[in-house]
Amino acid sequence: MRKIAATYVFPVTSPPLKNGIITIDETGKILNIEDTRGNLREQAGLEYYNGILVPGFVNAHCHTELSHLKNKIPEKTGLGGFIGAINKIRKAEEEEIIIQIRNADREMYHNGIVAVGDISNQNSSLEIKKESKLDYFTFIEVFGFLPERADRAFSFAENIYNRCNELKLNASIVPHSPYSVSGDLFKLIKNNTEKNNGIVSIHNQESKDENLFYRDGTGEITEHLKNNIGLDISGWKPTGQNSLPSIIDKLPQTDQLLLVHNTFTTISDIRILEQTRDLKNIFFVLCPNANLYISNSLPDVELFRSLKLNICLGTDSLASNGELSILSEMKTVQKNFKETTLEELIKWATINGARALRMENKLGSFEVGKKPGINLIEKADLHHLKLTSETKVRKLI
């Protein structure tokens, strides 16, 4: 049994505690959370840290399969340029891909991450996930703009899904994005999700060109489909609306939905969204460092905060990020949206991500009976409860 205390303890589902104490057993299960009301007395065996104790972080969106592409794709090329580069250089020796996936898994562990919503297009990461100290939910991502390729694309994803089942890995088959999935393929995915009570994840409005593609058929996405992939898109008919309103009826209405990036999501998109779904069941996953890397843009965090949306944090991939660190994502949000409180950031980095991945019974908050891991946030501004450029995270449990 261990008793761990710090200047502040953030249980997340209850208010922060000044000089709080967490008692855990040898497995990391929380036995007690003590509110000392700031008056901490000396106790035998008590571990005390100068900093903030928070639960293990949840990385709600990652692509570990792209880890071998770190530092290989230029920054700020826009989404079309980024995807074009991925398509050209993604292939590598399987051994190298696996080595870098394993390195990414270790990096996340040492950065205080305890769970990951990970995108998979192949089988490369599955054995590593099975052996990992992290909890993974695998989103098996499907591409297929042309209707005639729907059955083949879905069948390939089903093979990966079946392998996940064999390894007892939680998984869902999901669409990549609005612009890369045909109506027929959306239908196959929707039927499968409803049948298996899955979680849906989709890259949403990561680029302004995604909205342009749906509104009038122009922009970099159109050029990417025609020139980078060589598709005949003459049969494509723009909807006159942004991408999210255009495809929301193609997604299951009752299953959990993760909208990832949301860099160009507007208030009108959200108003249309709430007419068709319960916003309580939708999680807006933000990957700010990747957004800056790819398009030098950020989502409207103030809008999402004002609407009290379920916000989560993700790192995206090492192809679009220098590190897999949720703390780094928190710093970027705070730097660019100064009204965001530390309490909000910690909630987004922990319990919201756990709920998005259906892991909240075990992770995401300090509550008796859970095993959420314990991180120590050091070198923060403890007087104002703000992160600083020097703030670091140390994994304690």
C-alpha positions in Angstrom: 0.0 0.0 0.0 1.2 3.5 -0.8 0.1 6.9 0.2 0.9 9.7 -2.2 0.3 13.4 -1.7 1.0 16.6 -3.6 0.4 20.3 -3.5 -2.7 19.7 -5.5 -4.7 16.5 -6.4 -7.1 16.7 -9.3 -9.6 13.9 -8.9 -11.3 15.3 -12.1 -14.8 14.2 -11.3 -14.7 16.2 -8.1 -13.0 19.6 -7.2 -9.2 19.8 -6.8 -7.8 19.1 -3.4 -5.1 21.2 -1.8 -2.5 18.8 -0.2 -4.8 15.8 -0.9 -3.7 12.2 -0.3 -4.3 9.2 -2.6 -4.0 5.7 -1.1 -3.4 2.8 -3.6 -2.7 -0.9 -3.3 0.1 -2.8 -4.9 -1.9 -3.1 -8.2 -2.5 0.7 -8.5 -6.1 0.4 -7.5 -7.3 3.5 -5.5 -8.3 2.6 -2.0 -9.0 6.1 -0.6 -8.8 9.8 -1.5 -8.4 12.1 1.4 -9.3 15.8 1.5 -7.0 17.2 4.2 -8.5 20.7 3.6 -5.0 21.9 3.0 -3.7 20.8 6.4 -1.3 18.0 5.7 0.2 16.4 8.7 3.4 14.3 8.8 2.6 10.6 8.4 4.9 7.6 8.3 5.5 6.4 4.8 3.7 9.3 3.1 5.2 10.3 -0.3 4.8 14.0 -0.9 5.5 15.8 -4.2 5.6 19.5 -5.1 3.2 19.6 -8.0 -0.1 18.3 -9.2 -1.3 14.8 -9.2 -3.6 13.9 -12.1 -4.9 10.6 -13.5 -3.1 9.0 -16.5 -3.7 10.7 -19.8 -5.9 9.4 -22.6 -4.7 9.9 -26.1 -8.1 9.9 -28.0 -6.6 9.9 -31.5 -3.3 8.5 -32.7 -1.9 6.7 -35.8 0.9 4.5 -34.4 1.2 2.9 -37.9 2.6 6.1 -39.2 5.4 6.5 -36.6 8.1 5.6 -39.1 7.3 8.9 -41.0 8.5 11.2 -38.2 10.4 14.2 -39.7 9.8 13.0 -43.2 6.8 15.2 -44.3 7.2 19.0 -44.6 5.2 21.2 -42.3 2.3 23.6 -43.3 1.7 22.1 -46.7 -2.1 21.9 -46.2 -4.1 18.7 -45.9 -3.9 17.9 -49.6 -0.1 18.2 -49.6 0.1 16.2 -46.4 -2.0 13.3 -47.6 -0.2 13.3 -51.0 3.1 13.0 -49.2 1.7 10.2 -47.0 0.6 8.2 -50.1 4.0 8.6 -51.7 6.3 7.6 -48.8 4.1 5.5 -46.5 5.5 2.2 -47.6 8.5 0.9 -45.7 10.0 -2.4 -44.6 7.6 -4.1 -42.2 10.4 -4.5 -39.6 11.0 -0.8 -39.5 7.3 0.0 -39.2 7.0 -2.4 -36.2 10.1 -1.0 -34.5 8.8 2.5 -34.7 5.3 1.5 -33.5 6.9 -0.1 -30.5 8.9 3.0 -29.9 5.8 5.1 -30.1 4.0 2.8 -27.6 6.9 3.3 -25.2 7.0 7.0 -25.7 3.4 7.4 -24.8 3.8 5.2 -21.7 6.7 7.4 -20.5 4.7 10.5 -21.2 2.0 9.4 -18.8 -0.5 8.1 -21.3 -2.5 5.1 -20.2 -5.0 4.6 -23.0 -5.1 5.3 -26.8 -7.7 5.5 -29.5 -5.5 4.3 -32.4 -6.2 4.3 -36.1 -5.2 1.1 -38.0 -5.2 0.5 -41.7 -3.2 -2.7 -41.5 -2.4 -5.5 -38.9 1.1 -4.0 -38.1 0.2 -2.7 -34.6 -2.0 -5.4 -33.3 0.5 -7.7 -31.6 2.2 -4.7 -30.0 -1.1 -3.5 -28.6 -1.8 -7.0 -27.2 1.6 -6.9 -25.3 1.4 -3.2 -24.4 1.0 -1.7 -20.9 -1.4 0.8 -22.4 -5.1 0.2 -23.1 -6.0 0.5 -26.7 -9.2 0.9 -28.7 -8.5 0.3 -32.4 -10.3 2.2 -35.0 -10.0 0.1 -38.2 -10.2 2.9 -40.8 -11.8 2.3 -44.3 -11.1 4.3 -47.5 -13.1 4.0 -50.7 -14.4 7.0 -52.6 -15.7 5.0 -55.5 -18.9 2.9 -54.8 -17.7 -0.1 -56.8 -14.8 -0.5 -54.4 -17.0 -0.5 -51.2 -17.3 -4.3 -50.8 -13.6 -4.9 -51.2 -12.6 -2.1 -48.9 -15.0 -3.3 -46.2 -13.9 -6.9 -46.5 -10.3 -6.0 -46.0 -11.3 -4.1 -42.8 -13.3 -7.1 -41.6 -10.2 -9.2 -41.7 -8.4 -6.8 -39.4 -11.5 -6.6 -37.2 -11.6 -10.4 -36.9 -7.9 -10.5 -36.0 -8.6 -7.9 -33.2 -11.3 -10.2 -31.9 -8.8 -13.1 -31.8 -6.4 -11.0 -29.8 -9.2 -9.7 -27.6 -8.6 -6.1 -28.6 -11.5 -3.7 -28.6 -12.1 -2.4 -32.1 -14.6 -0.8 -34.5 -14.6 -0.4 -38.3 -14.9 3.3 -39.1 -14.8 5.7 -42.0 -11.6 7.7 -42.6 -13.3 11.0 -43.6 -16.3 12.4 -45.4 -14.4 12.9 -48.6 -12.8 9.4 -48.8 -15.8 7.2 -48.3 -18.6 6.5 -50.7 -22.3 6.3 -49.8 -22.2 2.5 -50.3 -19.2 2.1 -48.0 -20.8 4.4 -45.4 -23.8 2.1 -45.4 -21.7 -1.0 -44.8 -19.9 0.7 -41.9 -23.1 2.0 -40.4 -24.7 -1.5 -40.4 -21.7 -3.1 -38.9 -21.4 -0.4 -36.1 -25.1 -0.8 -35.2 -24.8 -4.5 -35.2 -21.8 -4.6 -32.9 -22.6 -1.5 -30.7 -19.3 0.0 -31.9 -17.7 3.4 -31.5 -17.5 5.6 -34.6 -14.5 7.8 -35.2 -14.1 10.0 -38.3 -11.7 12.8 -39.3 -13.9 15.8 -39.5 -13.4 19.2 -41.1 -9.6 19.0 -40.7 -9.2 21.3 -43.7 -11.2 24.2 -45.2 -10.9 22.4 -48.5 -13.0 19.5 -47.1 -15.9 22.0 -46.7 -15.2 23.4 -50.2 -15.3 20.0 -51.7 -18.8 19.4 -50.4 -20.1 23.0 -51.0 -19.0 23.4 -54.6 -16.5 20.7 -55.5 -13.4 22.9 -55.5 -10.2 23.1 -53.4 -7.3 20.9 -52.6 -9.3 17.8 -51.7 -10.7 17.7 -55.3 -7.2 18.1 -56.7 -5.9 15.4 -54.4 -8.5 12.9 -55.5 -8.0 13.6 -59.2 -4.2 14.2 -59.3 -2.7 12.3 -56.4 -4.9 9.2 -56.5 -6.0 9.5 -60.1 -9.8 9.0 -59.5 -12.5 9.8 -61.9 -14.8 12.0 -59.8 -16.9 13.3 -62.6 -19.9 11.6 -60.9 -19.4 13.6 -57.7 -22.2 16.0 -56.9 -21.5 18.7 -54.3 -24.2 19.2 -51.6 -24.0 22.9 -51.2 -23.3 22.4 -47.4 -20.2 21.9 -45.3 -19.0 18.3 -45.0 -20.4 17.5 -41.5 -24.0 18.3 -42.2 -23.6 16.5 -45.6 -22.7 13.1 -44.1 -24.2 13.1 -40.6 -27.2 11.0 -41.6 -24.7 8.3 -43.0 -23.4 7.7 -39.4 -25.2 5.7 -36.7 -27.4 8.0 -34.6 -27.2 6.2 -31.3 -23.7 4.9 -31.2 -20.8 6.9 -29.7 -19.2 9.3 -32.1 -15.7 10.8 -32.1 -15.3 13.8 -34.4 -11.6 14.3 -34.9 -9.8 17.6 -35.5 -12.8 19.9 -36.1 -10.4 22.6 -37.3 -13.0 24.2 -39.5 -16.2 23.3 -37.7 -18.7 26.1 -37.3 -21.6 27.0 -35.0 -24.0 26.2 -37.8 -22.5 22.8 -38.3 -23.0 22.1 -34.6 -26.6 23.4 -34.6 -27.4 21.0 -37.5 -25.6 18.2 -35.6 -27.7 18.6 -32.5 -30.9 18.4 -34.5 -30.1 14.8 -35.4 -28.1 13.5 -32.4 -27.6 13.9 -28.7 -24.5 16.0 -28.2 -23.8 14.1 -25.0 -22.9 11.1 -27.1 -20.5 13.1 -29.3 -16.8 13.7 -28.5 -14.8 16.5 -30.2 -11.2 15.2 -30.3 -8.7 18.0 -30.8 -5.1 17.5 -32.0 -3.8 21.1 -32.0 -0.1 20.4 -32.6 -1.0 18.3 -35.7 -3.3 21.1 -36.9 -0.5 23.6 -36.7 2.0 21.2 -38.3 -0.3 20.5 -41.3 -2.3 23.7 -41.9 -1.1 26.2 -39.4 -4.7 26.5 -38.1 -6.5 25.7 -34.9 -10.1 24.7 -34.1 -12.4 27.2 -32.5 -11.8 26.0 -28.9 -13.7 29.0 -27.4 -16.8 28.1 -29.4 -16.6 24.5 -28.2 -16.0 25.6 -24.6 -19.0 28.0 -24.7 -21.3 25.2 -25.9 -19.9 22.9 -23.2 -19.1 20.2 -25.7 -17.3 17.0 -24.8 -13.7 17.9 -25.7 -10.9 15.3 -25.8 -7.3 15.5 -26.8 -5.2 13.5 -29.2 -1.7 13.6 -30.7 -2.4 12.4 -34.2 0.7 10.7 -35.6 4.4 11.3 -35.6 4.1 12.1 -39.3 2.3 15.3 -38.2 3.7 15.9 -34.7 7.2 16.0 -33.1 6.1 14.0 -30.0 3.3 11.9 -28.6 2.5 13.9 -25.6 -0.9 14.9 -24.3 0.8 17.5 -21.9 2.2 19.2 -25.0 -1.3 19.4 -26.6 -2.5 20.9 -23.3 0.2 23.5 -23.4 -0.7 24.4 -27.0 -4.3 24.9 -26.2 -3.5 27.1 -23.1 -1.1 29.2 -25.1 -3.6 29.9 -27.9 -6.8 30.0 -25.8 -5.8 31.7 -22.6 -9.3 31.5 -21.0 -9.0 27.7 -20.8 -8.5 26.6 -17.2 -6.2 23.9 -16.1 -9.1 22.1 -14.6 -10.7 22.0 -18.1 -7.5 20.8 -19.8 -7.1 18.0 -17.3 -10.7 16.9 -17.8 -10.2 16.8 -21.6 -7.0 14.9 -21.2 -8.4 12.3 -18.8 -12.1 11.5 -18.1 -13.4 12.8 -21.4 -11.0 10.6 -23.4 -11.8 7.6 -21.1 -15.5 8.1 -21.7 -15.0 8.5 -25.5 -13.2 5.1 -25.6 -15.6 3.5 -23.0 -12.9 3.1 -20.5 -14.3 5.3 -17.8 -15.0 2.5 -15.4 -11.3 1.9 -15.0 -9.5 5.1 -16.1 -9.9 8.9 -16.3 -10.4 10.0 -12.7 -9.3 9.4 -9.1 -12.2 7.3 -7.7 -12.1 4.4 -5.3 -11.8 1.1 -7.2 -10.3 2.5 -10.3 -6.8 2.0 -11.7 -6.3 5.2 -13.6 -2.5 5.6 -13.2 -1.0 8.6 -11.4 0.9 11.4 -13.2 2.8 14.2 -11.4 2.7 17.5 -13.3 5.8 19.4 -12.2 7.0 23.0 -12.7 3.6 24.4 -13.2 2.5 27.8 -11.9 0.9 26.5 -8.7 -0.2 30.0 -7.6 -2.3 30.6 -10.7 -2.8 26.9 -11.7 -1.3 27.3 -15.1 1.1 25.3 -17.2 4.4 26.9 -18.1 6.9 26.2 -20.9 8.9 24.3 -18.3 6.1 22.1 -17.1 6.8 18.4 -17.3 4.9 15.2 -16.5 6.3 12.3 -14.5 4.6 9.0 -14.4 4.3 7.8 -10.8 2.0 4.8 -11.3 
